[in-house]
Amino acid sequence: MLTDGSVETDLRTEFREAGINQTLHRIYLEVKCHVTILTPYDTITETIVNQVLLVEGVIIGNIPDAYYNLEGLNSDQMLEMLD
């Protein structure tokens, strides 16, 4: 049995909401392996992809004095709240 392959790497970044004025920032290393296994009866080719978390941090912004969740309200209902 013989093995043959190559590896590709790439940095990936992700931003997610983590609360009021907070953002979760993650940096991943994406590893993509192209593997070929040679046997007397068959040749098997596979691609394996995995992500490794390198860094994770929370970016904190200013906290507002008031917070309103207006999800699901239409514009008429919002105008009534301001009166």
N, C-alpha and C positions, 0 to 999 in steps of 0.2 A: 504494500500500500504506500502510495506517495501522496503528499499534500502540496498544494500550490495555491497562492492567493495574494491578495493585495489589500491594503487598508487605506481608507480615505477618512480624514477628520475635518470637522467644521465647527465653528463656534456658533451657538444659537442663543438668543436672548428672548426673555419673556417678561412682560409687564402685566400684573394683575391687580385688581382692586383689593385692598386689604382693610377697608373701613373708611371713615370720613376723613378725607384728605390724606390718605395713606396709600402708598403703592408698593407692592411687592415686586422686586426686581430679581430675576434669576438668570444666571449665565450657565449654559450647558455646553459640554463637549460632546458632539455627536460623532460616534465612531461607526463607520460602515465597512464591514469586512466582506470581501468577495473571496469565497473559498471554493476550491476545486479539489475533490478527492478522487484519486485514480485507483481503481481496484482492477483485478484481472477480468472482472465480469461487467463492470459498469463505470461510467464517469459521472460523478455527482457534483453539480454546481449549485451553490447556495449563496445568498446574500443575507448577512446578519447585521441588523441595525440596533444600536443601543445608545442611550443618552446617559451621561454622567454629570451630575450636578456639581459644578465647581464653586460657585459663589451664590449666596442668597442674602439680600438685604432689604430693609424696609425704608422707603423714602417718606419722611414725615413732613407734611405741609402745615400751614397755619390752621388751627381749629376755629371754625366759625362760631359766632355768638349764638346763632340760631340755625336749626336744620329742619327743613320741611321735605317730607317725602310726598311728592305730587304725582306719583305713578298712578295711572288709571283715571286721572281727572281730565276732563276736557277743558277747553279754553273758557267756556262760560262759568264753570265751577271755580276756576282759578281767579277770575275777575271778582266773583262774590267774596272770596277770601280776603281780597285787598280792601274791600269797602269797610 
